[in-house]
Amino acid sequence: MISEPEMAGEFGGVETREVMGNFDREFVGERRPRRPWLWALGGVVMASALWTAALFLYGVGDRKPDMHGYQLDQDPCPSIQLKSIGAAIAPRESIPKVESGLLNHAVLDQVQCFLPLRSRARAERPGNGWSIDYAVEITVALHKKTDPGAEFEARRGVTDLGVDPEAKLETVPDLGDKAYLLTRDDGNSELRVLEGGAVLTLSLSTFTQYQSDGHSEGEAGDGPDIPDLSPYQSAMISDMRDLMSSLKQ
């Protein structure tokens, strides 16, 4: 289980396979032919029972998802703090205008924020003009008319590059209705949360950059290895909790 940032690095993998029961077992033994009218009657009874259960669970007609108090009346990007990630890696860059895009619509409110982190001090850089930098991207989508739950489940293994069978998928307990971390080997870790009609994503990425610093391109050599992001997963979860609280009214 993930705890608060001081427990960073202790995130344990959680099996994401679902146990489907014994429905895939073959029936072995003697079978007697069923009478057609009994088969039809059984189908009618089963259909009626399923319809009654569906009405009990979901009611009649479409139901609007519970928004749990989430609001996107204004752009939240400038006020996002990233306190835990800032303490674990580096504070967010204080730039005059944070890249963001806010959409307000009758069926969907959505915002995207790109938040670069402050570059590490020169003494912490690998040398030869190379630097390791980090950035956070946040997306909040409030589905006001349709329930996004089914789509959230369907996209569990989908990244911005498509379906990645090599990506590591881990469930996160006690965060929204459902939450999971999707980590790739290319320096990207994405925390996705579903709560009612709200879908929130916090993505942490790391990348290398080369600045000449008086060196020629031939002296640059190979860049440093992409750092492992797993020690920062607890910080990502902590900052996600802060974001979720800040968007509720």
VOKEKE-106879 format. One record per residue (C-alpha): residue number from 1; chain; x, z, y. Coordinates in steps of 0.25 Angstrom, whole numbers, plus 5000, padded with zeros to 4 digits. Layout:
N
R resi chain    u    w    v
R  NUM     A    X    Z    Y
...
***
This chain:
249
R resi chain    u    w    v
R    1     A 5000 5000 5000
R    2     A 5005 4997 5014
R    3     A 5006 5009 5023
R    4     A 5010 5010 5037
R    5     A 5023 5003 5043
R    6     A 5032 5014 5039
R    7     A 5029 5010 5024
R    8     A 5033 4996 5027
R    9     A 5039 4989 5015
R   10     A 5030 4997 5004
R   11     A 5019 4986 5004
R   12     A 5016 4984 4989
R   13     A 5011 4971 4983
R   14     A 4996 4972 4979
R   15     A 4991 4964 4968
R   16     A 4981 4954 4974
R   17     A 4975 4948 4961
R   18     A 4960 4952 4959
R   19     A 4955 4956 4945
R   20     A 4944 4947 4941
R   21     A 4940 4955 4929
R   22     A 4938 4948 4915
R   23     A 4930 4936 4919
R   24     A 4941 4927 4915
R   25     A 4940 4931 4900
R   26     A 4935 4922 4890
R   27     A 4923 4926 4882
R   28     A 4927 4926 4867
R   29     A 4916 4927 4856
R   30     A 4903 4921 4852
R   31     A 4894 4916 4862
R   32     A 4879 4914 4860
R   33     A 4872 4903 4868
R   34     A 4864 4909 4880
R   35     A 4850 4904 4882
R   36     A 4849 4895 4894
R   37     A 4837 4903 4900
R   38     A 4844 4916 4899
R   39     A 4857 4910 4905
R   40     A 4849 4905 4917
R   41     A 4841 4918 4918
R   42     A 4855 4925 4918
R   43     A 4860 4916 4929
R   44     A 4848 4919 4938
R   45     A 4849 4934 4936
R   46     A 4864 4933 4939
R   47     A 4862 4925 4952
R   48     A 4851 4934 4957
R   49     A 4860 4946 4955
R   50     A 4872 4940 4962
R   51     A 4863 4935 4973
R   52     A 4857 4950 4975
R   53     A 4872 4955 4975
R   54     A 4876 4945 4985
R   55     A 4864 4949 4994
R   56     A 4867 4964 4992
R   57     A 4882 4962 4996
R   58     A 4881 4952 5007
R   59     A 4867 4951 5012
R   60     A 4860 4939 5016
R   61     A 4867 4928 5024
R   62     A 4881 4928 5030
R   63     A 4886 4941 5035
R   64     A 4895 4943 5047
R   65     A 4908 4950 5043
R   66     A 4911 4964 5049
R   67     A 4920 4963 5060
R   68     A 4924 4978 5059
R   69     A 4925 4978 5075
R   70     A 4936 4967 5076
R   71     A 4936 4960 5090
R   72     A 4944 4949 5096
R   73     A 4939 4949 5110
R   74     A 4953 4947 5115
R   75     A 4966 4942 5111
R   76     A 4973 4954 5104
R   77     A 4987 4948 5102
R   78     A 4993 4953 5115
R   79     A 4990 4967 5111
R   80     A 4994 4967 5096
R   81     A 5005 4978 5095
R   82     A 5011 4976 5081
R   83     A 5017 4990 5081
R   84     A 5021 4991 5067
R   85     A 5027 4977 5065
R   86     A 5034 4980 5079
R   87     A 5040 4993 5073
R   88     A 5044 4986 5060
R   89     A 5049 4973 5065
R   90     A 5049 4971 5080
R   91     A 5039 4972 5091
R   92     A 5030 4961 5095
R   93     A 5036 4951 5105
R   94     A 5031 4955 5119
R   95     A 5028 4941 5124
R   96     A 5019 4937 5136
R   97     A 5008 4930 5127
R   98     A 5006 4932 5113
R   99     A 5002 4919 5105
R  100     A 4988 4921 5101
R  101     A 4974 4914 5100
R  102     A 4961 4920 5101
R  103     A 4948 4914 5096
R  104     A 4934 4920 5098
R  105     A 4923 4913 5091
R  106     A 4909 4917 5086
R  107     A 4913 4916 5072
R  108     A 4928 4920 5073
R  109     A 4937 4927 5082
R  110     A 4952 4925 5080
R  111     A 4966 4928 5086
R  112     A 4980 4925 5082
R  113     A 4992 4932 5087
R  114     A 5007 4928 5086
R  115     A 5016 4940 5089
R  116     A 5031 4938 5088
R  117     A 5039 4950 5086
R  118     A 5051 4954 5095
R  119     A 5064 4948 5089
R  120     A 5074 4957 5082
R  121     A 5086 4962 5090
R  122     A 5098 4953 5090
R  123     A 5105 4964 5081
R  124     A 5095 4963 5071
R  125     A 5095 4948 5070
R  126     A 5103 4941 5058
R  127     A 5113 4934 5067
R  128     A 5117 4920 5068
R  129     A 5106 4917 5078
R  130     A 5095 4920 5068
R  131     A 5084 4930 5071
R  132     A 5072 4935 5063
R  133     A 5059 4936 5070
R  134     A 5045 4941 5067
R  135     A 5031 4937 5072
R  136     A 5017 4942 5069
R  137     A 5004 4934 5069
R  138     A 4990 4940 5069
R  139     A 4977 4933 5067
R  140     A 4964 4940 5068
R  141     A 4951 4932 5064
R  142     A 4937 4939 5066
R  143     A 4927 4931 5058
R  144     A 4914 4935 5064
R  145     A 4904 4927 5056
R  146     A 4910 4925 5042
R  147     A 4917 4934 5032
R  148     A 4932 4930 5031
R  149     A 4934 4938 5018
R  150     A 4933 4927 5008
R  151     A 4943 4918 5016
R  152     A 4952 4930 5018
R  153     A 4953 4931 5003
R  154     A 4954 4916 5001
R  155     A 4966 4916 5010
R  156     A 4974 4927 5004
R  157     A 4986 4918 5000
R  158     A 4985 4908 5011
R  159     A 4996 4908 5022
R  160     A 4998 4899 5034
R  161     A 5005 4890 5025
R  162     A 4995 4889 5014
R  163     A 4993 4896 5001
R  164     A 5006 4903 4998
R  165     A 5007 4908 4983
R  166     A 5020 4915 4986
R  167     A 5015 4924 4997
R  168     A 5014 4938 4993
R  169     A 5000 4944 4995
R  170     A 4997 4959 4996
R  171     A 4984 4966 4998
R  172     A 4984 4977 5009
R  173     A 4975 4989 5007
R  174     A 4967 4996 5017
R  175     A 4967 4985 5028
R  176     A 4954 4979 5032
R  177     A 4945 4974 5021
R  178     A 4957 4966 5014
R  179     A 4971 4964 5018
R  180     A 4983 4957 5012
R  181     A 4998 4953 5015
R  182     A 5003 4939 5013
R  183     A 5018 4938 5013
R  184     A 5026 4925 5012
R  185     A 5041 4923 5010
R  186     A 5042 4916 5023
R  187     A 5042 4928 5031
R  188     A 5027 4930 5034
R  189     A 5018 4942 5030
R  190     A 5003 4941 5033
R  191     A 4993 4953 5033
R  192     A 4979 4948 5032
R  193     A 4967 4958 5034
R  194     A 4952 4956 5032
R  195     A 4942 4965 5038
R  196     A 4928 4961 5039
R  197     A 4928 4948 5047
R  198     A 4942 4950 5052
R  199     A 4954 4944 5047
R  200     A 4967 4949 5052
R  201     A 4981 4943 5049
R  202     A 4995 4949 5053
R  203     A 5006 4940 5050
R  204     A 5021 4944 5051
R  205     A 5031 4933 5050
R  206     A 5046 4933 5051
R  207     A 5055 4921 5055
R  208     A 5070 4918 5058
R  209     A 5075 4911 5071
R  210     A 5088 4905 5075
R  211     A 5094 4906 5089
R  212     A 5107 4900 5091
R  213     A 5114 4912 5099
R  214     A 5126 4903 5100
R  215     A 5127 4899 5086
R  216     A 5126 4884 5082
R  217     A 5115 4880 5072
R  218     A 5126 4879 5061
R  219     A 5129 4893 5063
R  220     A 5115 4898 5061
R  221     A 5115 4898 5046
R  222     A 5103 4902 5038
R  223     A 5093 4911 5044
R  224     A 5090 4925 5040
R  225     A 5081 4928 5028
R  226     A 5066 4930 5032
R  227     A 5064 4945 5032
R  228     A 5054 4952 5022
R  229     A 5041 4956 5029
R  230     A 5036 4966 5019
R  231     A 5042 4978 5026
R  232     A 5033 4975 5038
R  233     A 5020 4974 5030
R  234     A 5016 4988 5033
R  235     A 5018 4985 5048
R  236     A 5009 4973 5047
R  237     A 4998 4981 5041
R  238     A 4999 4992 5052
R  239     A 4999 4982 5063
R  240     A 4987 4975 5056
R  241     A 4979 4988 5057
R  242     A 4982 4990 5071
R  243     A 4978 4976 5074
R  244     A 4965 4978 5066
R  245     A 4962 4991 5074
R  246     A 4965 4984 5087
R  247     A 4955 4973 5085
R  248     A 4943 4982 5082
R  249     A 4933 4987 5092
***
